[in-house]
Amino acid sequence: MKKVLIHHGWTNIRPAGHWARLAAAELRNNGNQVWYPQFPDPDTPDTAKWQELLRQEANMMDEVEGGEKIAICHSLGTTNWLVAAMNDLFTEPFDRALLIAPPDPNQLTDTDGIEGSPLDLDNPELSISAHKWAKSLTVIASDDDQWLPRGIGIYGPALNLEPLIFPGAGHFSFDQGWGHWAGLAKWVQTANPQDLRQR
């Protein structure tokens, strides 16, 4: 049994058919415990509210005995998780964290509806904090993501890791064809990042 938190991104209302919702059902059907909360005001997210909900969800995961503790975050959800790590918001570290299509903080700052990114990729403490709160950290992104005009390479030095590139995957969005994603549930079980390439 795994304990899995799925953290959606901006404007996401957990629609039927989205890979995150399908993964939540598949993981539950496989005997895992899944936290997949709707974060407040997804069209106009407030950092403080998103941070508090993430803190509460992580605490509730810690109240369940046993099982590997895993975070799966997409888009703005990756920013929220990293900010929480920087703020030492968690009580216990995650065994694994998967950050999918993290956006360029500059793009967030320039986007109407988002209050501005509190994430500074030049902060040397970011990598230390991220690896403190995730024993294993994996970052994946596409080579044609509209939210990453500077490329996923900006996250490599910031997090002291080598991101995995998924050619042509866009922003891993529902409207870009990202429905059922067999490799995601497989990765939860195996911890092998290469399994994520299976569609």
ROVEX-428754 format. One line per 2 residues: number of its first residue (from 1); their letters; for each residue x negated, y, z negated of N, C-alpha, C, O, CB. Coordinates in pm, whole numbers, plus 50000, padded with zeros to 5 digits. Atoms other than C-alpha are relative to their C-alpha. Glycine has a CB too. Example, Ala and Ser with C-alpha at 12.3 -4.5 7.8 and 13.67 -1.06 7.14 Angstrom:
<atoms>
1> as> 49911 49881 50000 48770 49550 49220 49910 50120 50000 49806 50118 49934 50099 50003 49875 ~ 50082 49881 50006 48633 49894 49286 50077 50109 49927 50026 50220 49910 49959 50046 50142
</atoms>
This chain:
<atoms>
1> mk> 49916 49881 50000 50000 50000 50000 49912 50125 50000 49819 50138 49920 50096 50000 49877 ~ 50068 49871 49993 49875 50345 50098 50098 50110 49956 50220 50097 49972 49947 50028 50145
3> kv> 49921 49880 50032 49997 50680 49967 49962 50105 50103 49847 50149 50109 49973 50051 49851 ~ 50030 49915 49885 50026 50912 50267 50081 50129 49993 50204 50127 49979 50030 49925 50132
5> li> 49936 49869 49988 50102 51283 50282 49988 50045 50145 49878 50051 50200 49935 50105 49904 ~ 49999 49944 49865 50205 51416 50625 50038 50147 49990 50145 50182 49938 50099 49921 50095
7> hh> 49983 49855 50014 50172 51793 50651 50019 50061 50139 49925 50066 50218 49877 50065 49927 ~ 49970 49944 49868 50342 51955 50953 49945 50142 50011 49891 50198 49915 50153 50001 50025
9> gw> 50053 49868 49973 50248 52285 51110 50108 50105 50024 50224 50088 49985 49911 49995 50119 ~ 49915 49884 49976 50400 52613 51221 50120 49964 50088 50105 49891 50185 49918 50112 50066
11> tn> 49871 50014 49930 50765 52614 51345 50053 49856 49999 50158 49830 50058 49986 50048 50143 ~ 49959 50140 49997 50791 52238 51284 50111 49975 49899 50095 50005 49780 49879 49907 49972
13> ir> 49889 50035 50089 51125 52124 51141 50020 49848 50000 50131 49800 49981 50130 50072 50043 ~ 50001 50147 50005 51036 51753 51156 50101 49937 50095 50184 49857 50052 50028 49953 49858
15> pa> 49898 50049 49906 51235 51677 51475 49988 49851 50025 49880 49793 50017 49989 50074 50131 ~ 49998 50141 49961 51338 51326 51570 49914 49983 50124 49920 50065 50216 50145 49950 50025
17> gh> 50085 50028 49885 51087 51175 51812 49860 50055 49990 49773 50014 50066 50063 50052 50122 ~ 50134 49945 50020 50789 51378 51689 49910 49891 49940 49956 49809 49861 50003 50125 49907
19> wa> 50090 50105 50047 50481 51165 51622 49993 49993 49848 49979 49884 49792 49861 50023 50056 ~ 50010 50001 50146 50472 51270 51256 50121 49931 49937 50106 49852 49844 49988 50143 49946
21> rl> 49879 50063 50054 50832 51167 51191 50001 49851 50031 50039 49769 49946 50127 50067 50056 ~ 50005 50142 49964 50788 50841 51379 49896 49927 49914 49920 49814 49871 49967 49983 50149
23> aa> 50103 50062 50083 50468 50770 51187 50048 49982 49856 50020 49880 49794 49872 50084 50002 ~ 49948 50011 50136 50642 50840 50855 50088 49877 49987 50077 49803 49889 50078 50126 49961
25> ae> 49911 50116 50005 50907 50579 50934 49921 49870 50014 49945 49774 49941 50106 50009 50110 ~ 50078 50121 49979 50656 50325 51064 49918 49965 49877 49912 49848 49837 49907 50017 50121
27> lr> 50081 50026 50119 50431 50363 50762 50086 49952 49883 50046 49863 49809 49923 50126 49960 ~ 49909 50045 50106 50726 50329 50523 50046 49858 50026 50051 49776 49933 50122 50094 49989
29> nn> 49956 50135 49967 50849 50020 50706 49890 49897 49979 49918 49778 49961 50046 49995 50144 ~ 50114 50090 50024 50500 49874 50662 49964 49990 49851 49864 49929 49815 49879 50048 50078
31> gn> 50020 50014 50143 50527 49910 50285 49918 50108 49933 49878 50093 49818 49936 49872 49974 ~ 50075 49889 50057 50345 50239 50232 50096 50103 49940 50214 50106 49973 49910 50066 50107
33> qv> 49923 49888 50052 50465 50538 50032 49960 50125 50077 49842 50156 50090 49977 50018 49847 ~ 50027 49885 49914 50498 50850 50245 50069 50124 49946 50189 50123 49916 50046 49972 50144
35> wy> 49949 49867 50032 50542 51213 50147 49997 50081 50129 49891 50100 50189 49915 50070 49885 ~ 49991 49923 49876 50666 51418 50444 50094 50117 49977 50204 50119 50032 50049 49911 50119
37> pq> 49911 49890 50037 50808 51742 50302 50019 50102 50110 49932 50120 50196 49948 50069 49876 ~ 49979 49884 49914 50962 52026 50495 49947 50123 49927 50000 50161 49822 50151 50018 50037
39> fp> 50055 49880 50062 50750 52330 50414 50092 50119 50027 50155 50126 50133 49857 50028 50053 ~ 49901 49892 49989 50950 52650 50358 49970 50098 50114 49855 50128 50145 50007 50075 49870
41> dp> 50008 49895 49897 51020 52901 50634 49892 49970 50104 49798 50047 50118 49972 50136 49934 ~ 50107 50038 49908 50818 52723 50902 49975 50100 50112 49867 50102 50170 50032 49867 50060
43> dt> 50021 49898 49896 50871 53008 51151 49923 50120 49949 49853 50187 50025 50134 50045 50056 ~ 50071 49887 50063 50735 53268 50907 49938 49951 49869 49980 49992 49761 50098 50122 49974
45> pd> 50054 50063 50121 50519 53070 50665 49931 50098 49907 49864 50192 49950 49903 49891 50039 ~ 50064 49921 50104 50404 53222 50339 49893 49912 49934 49924 49804 49883 50105 50051 49894
47> ta> 50109 50083 50050 50064 53098 50224 50023 49955 49856 50001 49839 49824 49869 50076 50009 ~ 49981 50036 50141 50150 53107 49853 50103 49889 49984 50084 49797 49904 50043 50123 49920
49> kw> 49896 50103 50009 50467 52901 49903 49950 49867 50055 49978 49761 49999 50126 50044 50076 ~ 50052 50124 49942 50292 52649 50126 49894 49937 49908 49888 49815 49894 49941 50026 50141
51> qe> 50100 50051 50093 50004 52619 49880 50066 49933 49880 50023 49826 49837 49907 50113 49953 ~ 49934 50057 50118 50240 52555 49590 50067 49868 50032 50059 49775 49953 50102 50098 49945
53> ll> 49936 50126 49965 50436 52287 49772 49895 49891 50022 49914 49777 49979 50085 50017 50126 ~ 50107 50098 49980 50114 52113 49879 49945 49954 49865 49919 49836 49845 49888 50059 50087
55> rq> 50050 50036 50133 49990 52123 49519 50094 49903 49931 50051 49803 49874 49981 50126 49913 ~ 49901 50086 50065 50312 51970 49390 50005 49861 50064 50012 49760 49994 50139 50065 50006
57> ea> 49994 50129 49932 50318 51697 49654 49877 49915 49965 49888 49795 49940 50009 50020 50153 ~ 50122 50073 50035 49955 51603 49584 50007 49949 49857 49963 49837 49829 49877 50090 50019
59> nm> 49985 50044 50139 50030 51588 49211 50093 49881 49988 50067 49789 49911 50050 50114 49914 ~ 49907 50113 50004 50325 51358 49272 49936 49873 50055 49965 49763 50008 50128 50034 50078
61> md> 50073 50117 49950 50103 51129 49476 49913 49941 49890 49903 49819 49877 49915 50038 50123 ~ 50087 50046 50107 49865 51111 49180 50077 49929 49890 50020 49849 49815 49923 50116 49942
63> ev> 49917 50064 50103 50154 51003 48956 50035 49855 50036 50083 49780 49952 50127 50080 49979 ~ 49974 50137 49955 50191 50684 49162 49871 49920 49987 49770 49958 50045 50054 49996 50147
65> eg> 50120 50078 50025 49945 50419 49049 49960 49918 50122 50045 49868 50196 50020 49909 49880 ~ 50053 50085 49894 49721 50239 49296 50017 50060 50137 50086 50161 50155 50066 49866 49995
67> ge> 49985 49958 49862 49690 50278 49668 49906 50111 50039 49880 50202 49961 50138 50043 50025 ~ 50089 49898 49946 49456 50483 49882 50081 50126 50028 50191 50119 50083 49930 49950 50128
69> ki> 49931 49872 49986 49552 50852 49887 49950 50069 50128 49832 50099 50141 49976 50091 49875 ~ 50036 49954 49866 49559 50991 50243 50081 50123 50037 50201 50130 50012 50023 49887 50104
71> ai> 49933 49882 49944 49640 51330 50396 49988 49998 50151 49880 49978 50205 49941 50131 49941 ~ 49997 49984 49854 49743 51366 50761 50060 50138 50027 50178 50160 50002 50084 49884 50070
73> ch> 49957 49861 49983 49765 51733 50855 49989 50042 50147 49894 50006 50216 49916 50094 49911 ~ 49999 49955 49861 49853 51896 51186 50007 50153 50006 50085 50215 49934 50119 49938 50076
75> sl> 49992 49858 49967 49786 52249 51312 49990 50088 49875 49890 50081 49803 50130 50030 50074 ~ 50006 49912 50116 49871 52508 51044 49991 49920 49870 49943 49971 49769 50122 50090 49998
77> gt> 50015 50085 50118 49894 52219 50799 49855 49972 49967 49821 49956 49850 50073 49869 50022 ~ 50142 50020 50027 49520 52167 50840 49942 50123 49930 49861 50110 49838 49922 49971 50132
79> tn> 50044 49877 50065 49462 52531 50748 50044 50001 49854 49966 50036 49765 50054 50123 50073 ~ 49948 49999 50136 49683 52496 50443 49923 49903 49911 49895 49933 49795 50149 49964 50000
81> wl> 50075 50098 50080 49497 52183 50328 49860 50053 49969 49812 50039 49856 49990 49865 50075 ~ 50136 49948 50022 49156 52348 50373 50001 50116 49900 49910 50127 49818 49939 50045 50133
83> va> 49990 49891 50096 49268 52659 50184 50021 49944 49859 49963 49994 49763 50115 50096 50038 ~ 49979 50064 50130 49393 52436 49902 49871 49942 49945 49843 49951 49826 50107 49891 50012
85> am> 50130 50055 50043 49056 52263 49893 49908 50112 49952 49841 50097 49850 49934 49923 50115 ~ 50082 49886 50040 48879 52599 49878 50042 50056 49864 49960 50106 49787 50007 50110 50105
87> nd> 49946 49946 50125 49105 52701 49589 50001 49898 49887 50053 49926 49779 50140 50050 50023 ~ 49999 50107 50100 49049 52373 49401 50142 49975 49948 50165 49963 49828 49906 50035 49883
89> lf> 49859 50012 50036 49426 52331 49407 50037 49857 49959 50136 49836 49889 50087 50044 50116 ~ 49968 50140 50027 49417 51952 49383 49946 49958 49864 49853 50017 49811 49943 49910 50110
91> te> 50045 50058 50127 49380 51749 49066 49907 49883 50024 49805 49868 49957 50119 49955 49916 ~ 50081 50116 49962 49241 51433 49225 49970 50008 50149 50055 50052 50226 50073 49866 49964
93> pf> 50032 49994 49857 49060 51405 49560 50081 49900 50082 50129 49799 50030 49852 49976 50021 ~ 49944 50095 49905 49210 51240 49864 49890 49902 50039 49773 49939 50051 50058 50072 50126
95> dr> 50097 50097 49949 49041 50921 49973 49964 50031 50144 49849 50018 50186 50055 49857 49988 ~ 50022 49963 49861 49085 51031 50333 50087 50120 50036 50200 50133 49989 50029 49881 50094
97> al> 49920 49891 49942 49199 51346 50511 49974 50004 50149 49859 50003 50193 49966 50137 49933 ~ 50006 49990 49855 49274 51364 50882 50056 50135 50041 50174 50163 50018 50077 49883 50068
99> li> 49958 49868 49954 49289 51714 51029 50015 49996 50152 49918 49977 50225 49898 50110 49957 ~ 49966 50014 49858 49461 51712 51368 50026 50137 50060 50113 50210 50013 50124 49909 50017
101> ap> 49983 49874 49927 49429 52011 51604 49997 50122 49909 50091 50202 49910 50131 49997 50077 ~ 50007 49880 50082 49314 52270 51352 49990 50124 50087 49911 50126 50182 49879 49993 49904
103> pd> 50001 49881 49915 49381 52616 51496 49883 50092 49968 49828 50089 49858 50131 50077 49984 ~ 50101 49897 50021 49127 52892 51539 50059 50106 49907 50165 50161 49937 49954 50064 50137
105> pn> 49945 49897 50091 49176 53130 51242 50026 50133 50069 50118 50205 50029 49906 50021 49884 ~ 49978 49874 49928 49146 53424 51484 50135 50000 50071 50201 50103 50079 49889 50024 50100
107> ql> 49870 50011 49933 49450 53297 51674 50114 50020 49901 50215 50083 49934 50013 49864 50069 ~ 49895 49985 50101 49654 53279 51354 50018 50145 49962 50131 50192 49946 49967 49917 49876
109> td> 49994 49860 50039 49568 53635 51263 50073 50084 50104 50138 50183 50070 49861 50055 49979 ~ 49941 49923 49891 49690 53755 51603 50140 49954 50039 50195 50000 50139 49911 49994 50120
111> td> 49871 50057 49963 50018 53558 51600 50113 50056 49915 50107 50053 49792 49996 49848 49986 ~ 49883 49950 50071 50352 53717 51510 50069 49886 49925 50086 49777 49979 50099 50068 50099
113> gi> 49933 50101 50080 50527 53529 51232 49907 49933 49900 49953 49874 49803 50061 49896 50088 ~ 50099 50056 50092 50204 53416 51064 49930 50117 49932 49887 50211 49998 49897 49908 50075
115> eg> 50048 49884 50077 50076 53642 50789 49852 50028 50017 49802 50126 49964 50029 49979 49856 ~ 50145 49985 49987 49713 53600 50892 49932 49883 49934 49981 49830 49834 49953 50133 49937
117> sp> 50065 50119 50053 49468 53323 50826 49913 50033 49880 49829 50122 49887 49917 49933 50107 ~ 50087 49981 50116 49314 53303 50478 49873 49916 50009 49796 49910 49913 50075 49966 49873
119> ld> 50112 50092 49986 49053 53062 50615 49882 50069 50068 49897 50128 50175 50042 49875 50079 ~ 50122 49941 49947 48696 53183 50674 49903 49888 50035 49845 49825 49947 49936 50099 49899
121> ld> 50087 50109 49957 48496 52936 50881 49853 50029 49975 49770 49938 49983 50021 49971 50146 ~ 50140 49964 50028 48176 53125 50798 49964 49986 49853 49849 50006 49815 49973 50141 50046
123> np> 50024 50015 50143 48213 53063 50426 49924 49869 49975 49978 49763 50005 50133 50003 49920 ~ 50077 50123 50021 47939 52814 50327 50062 49907 49898 50027 49789 49892 49861 50034 49957
125> el> 49934 50084 50100 48161 52688 50044 50109 49913 50061 50155 49818 49998 50059 50087 49891 ~ 49890 50074 49939 48422 52559 50290 49966 49852 50015 50045 49766 49975 50035 50059 50136
127> si> 50041 50140 49981 48233 52242 50380 49988 49927 49867 50033 49814 49853 49868 49993 50076 ~ 50017 50062 50133 48144 52173 50018 50135 49966 49940 50155 49857 49887 49921 50093 49906
129> sa> 49867 50021 50058 48506 52213 49907 50077 49891 50074 50141 49806 50012 50079 50129 50002 ~ 49926 50099 49921 48650 52008 50194 49953 49859 49967 50035 49768 49953 49983 50028 50150
131> hk> 50052 50134 50028 48421 51714 50122 50013 49963 49852 50009 49845 49817 49853 49991 50042 ~ 49972 50027 50141 48479 51749 49748 50139 49940 49983 50158 49848 49903 49987 50128 49917
133> wa> 49861 50042 50018 48853 51699 49789 50045 49895 50099 50160 49851 50094 50090 50118 50009 ~ 49973 50114 49912 48837 51439 50068 49873 49915 50006 49771 49960 50057 50044 50047 50144
135> ks> 50118 50087 50000 48599 51147 50022 49957 49967 50142 49839 49947 50170 50028 49870 49922 ~ 50026 50020 49858 48628 51090 50396 50083 50101 50077 50205 50108 50059 50032 49854 50046
137> lt> 49933 49893 49927 48713 51376 50633 49980 49979 50150 49867 49966 50197 49947 50140 49956 ~ 50004 50017 49855 48800 51336 51001 50075 50115 50066 50185 50150 50024 50062 49863 50042
139> vi> 49937 49892 49925 48878 51618 51245 50010 49958 50146 49911 49916 50206 49919 50134 49987 ~ 49982 50031 49858 49025 51555 51589 50069 50117 50069 50149 50188 50008 50083 49869 50018
141> as> 49941 49891 49923 49120 51800 51861 49984 49971 50148 49910 49880 50187 49935 50137 49963 ~ 50006 50015 49855 49166 51834 52234 49899 50097 50059 49849 50187 49993 50138 50023 50061
143> dd> 50086 49907 49926 48949 52002 52493 50081 50105 50075 50024 50187 50146 49911 49923 50098 ~ 49916 49902 49931 49248 52203 52621 50111 50052 49910 50225 50070 49953 50060 49938 50126
145> dq> 49903 49953 50099 49421 52327 52306 50010 50152 50006 49910 50222 49990 49961 49954 49858 ~ 49980 49854 49989 49571 52675 52347 49972 50072 49868 49950 50193 49867 50142 50029 50045
147> wl> 50028 49942 50131 49517 52732 51974 49852 49997 49965 49812 50039 49856 50080 49927 49894 ~ 50144 50008 50024 49143 52670 52008 49924 50056 50121 49849 49982 50185 49957 49854 49973
149> pr> 50067 49945 49882 49017 52909 52278 49848 49994 49992 49781 49991 50095 50043 50143 50020 ~ 50145 50012 50015 48665 52889 52134 49954 49856 49990 49834 49828 49982 49954 50076 49876
151> gi> 50034 50142 50005 48681 52509 52120 49988 49948 49859 49966 50024 49764 49871 49976 50073 ~ 50005 50064 50131 48680 52262 51834 49860 50008 49940 49842 49980 49821 50044 49855 50010
153> gi> 50136 49987 50050 48306 52319 51804 49985 50097 49884 49889 50087 49808 49911 50041 50109 ~ 50009 49905 50111 48376 52605 51563 50018 49931 49866 49976 49983 49762 50105 50111 50017
155> yg> 49976 50072 50126 48480 52347 51305 49885 49908 49962 49873 49870 49845 50127 49920 50010 ~ 50111 50089 50031 48169 52130 51331 49907 50055 49893 49892 49992 49788 49921 49972 50124
157> pa> 50086 49942 50103 47928 52359 51145 50077 50040 49874 50025 50030 49763 49928 50120 50056 ~ 49922 49954 50114 48207 52491 50922 50028 49888 49900 50034 49911 49780 50131 50061 50047
159> ln> 49966 50113 50086 48285 52143 50790 49889 49895 49993 49905 49791 49929 50128 49935 50049 ~ 50115 50090 50003 47948 51977 50846 50039 49859 50045 50013 49760 49976 49941 49995 49859
161> le> 49962 50129 49942 48086 51700 51067 50010 50015 50151 50000 50126 50205 50135 49949 49941 ~ 49985 50001 49855 48130 51603 51431 50145 49969 50034 50188 49855 50017 49903 49896 50067
163> pl> 49861 50029 49966 48491 51641 51545 50011 49903 50117 49923 49896 50202 50073 50130 50034 ~ 49971 50090 49889 48639 51379 51775 50083 50075 50104 50180 50143 50070 50075 49872 49951
165> if> 49931 49931 49892 48752 51511 52114 50093 49903 50072 50053 49794 50111 49899 50061 50100 ~ 49900 50076 49926 49070 51380 52277 50029 50077 50129 50106 50173 50125 50131 49977 49915
167> pg> 49981 49925 49877 49060 51493 52643 50148 50012 50040 50222 49914 50040 49922 49935 50113 ~ 49866 49979 49946 49381 51649 52771 50114 49985 49902 50229 49970 49944 50022 49908 50110
169> ag> 49895 50023 50099 49573 51614 52444 50074 50127 49960 50169 50121 49883 49942 49936 49878 ~ 49934 49876 50036 49670 51980 52420 49993 50026 49851 49887 50012 49789 50145 49997 50045
171> hf> 49993 49971 50143 49783 52072 52071 50065 49885 49923 50111 49903 49810 50079 50130 49976 ~ 49938 50118 50062 49913 51720 51994 50145 50032 49962 50194 49993 49856 49919 49954 49873
173> sf> 49864 49953 50028 50261 51869 52018 50104 49909 50063 50078 49840 50161 50019 50142 50051 ~ 49888 50079 49951 50596 51700 52071 50033 50036 50144 50058 49948 50226 50122 50021 49911
175> dq> 49964 49957 49865 50664 51910 52381 49889 49973 50101 49907 49995 50221 50034 50147 49999 ~ 50109 50040 49911 50330 51795 52524 49990 49847 50012 49890 49792 50057 49866 50057 49949
177> gw> 49994 50144 49982 50434 51431 52511 49952 49917 49883 49937 49795 49895 49923 49963 50116 ~ 50048 50075 50115 50314 51337 52164 50118 49950 49917 50161 50013 49820 49906 50087 49914
179> gh> 49895 50069 50074 50586 51102 52049 49936 49888 49920 49855 49912 49831 50109 49945 50096 ~ 50058 50113 50074 50501 50753 51928 49850 49994 50018 49799 50005 50130 50064 49867 50045
181> wa> 50146 50001 50000 50134 50730 51835 49956 49878 49920 49937 49884 49798 49942 50134 49938 ~ 50029 50126 50066 50043 50371 51759 49870 50005 49920 49859 49945 49813 49991 49888 50102
183> gl> 50131 49996 50064 49684 50453 51666 49999 50067 49864 49910 50043 49784 49905 50068 50088 ~ 49998 49929 50127 49785 50676 51377 50029 49905 49884 49958 49906 49784 50103 50112 50004
185> ak> 49969 50098 50104 49949 50402 51172 49887 49897 49987 49858 49849 49877 50133 49928 50031 ~ 50111 50095 50007 49662 50172 51264 49883 50060 49922 49821 49991 49841 49955 49960 50143
187> wv> 50108 49934 50074 49408 50426 51135 50026 50001 49851 49934 49985 49771 49982 50142 50051 ~ 49966 50002 50142 49594 50445 50805 49956 49868 49937 49909 49865 49824 50151 50021 49979
189> qt> 50036 50131 50053 49531 50074 50763 49850 49971 50009 49794 49911 49918 50077 49892 50073 ~ 50138 50042 49974 49178 50045 50906 49895 50102 49960 49782 50066 49929 49984 49968 50144
191> an> 50092 49889 50025 49017 50387 50840 49898 50018 50112 49799 50089 50095 49927 49978 49869 ~ 50091 49987 49885 48847 50354 51181 50050 50113 50091 50154 50098 50154 49991 49865 50079
193> pq> 49952 49887 49919 48873 50692 51360 50023 49966 50147 50106 50028 50212 49902 50114 49991 ~ 49981 50036 49860 48843 50524 51700 50137 49940 50026 50185 49942 50139 49893 49902 50043
195> dl> 49864 50054 49983 49179 50356 51640 50099 50111 50034 50204 50084 50093 50044 49928 49872 ~ 49909 49888 49971 49336 50702 51667 50017 50023 50149 50113 50087 50191 49948 50127 49934
197> rq> 49991 49980 49853 49271 50695 52043 50107 49914 50063 50140 49933 50180 49866 49970 50065 ~ 49897 50088 49945 49537 50427 52087 50135 50072 50001 50182 50117 49896 50010 49869 49918
199> r> 49869 49933 49987 49864 50576 52216 50114 49899 50000 50231 49937 50010 50005 50085 50128
</atoms>
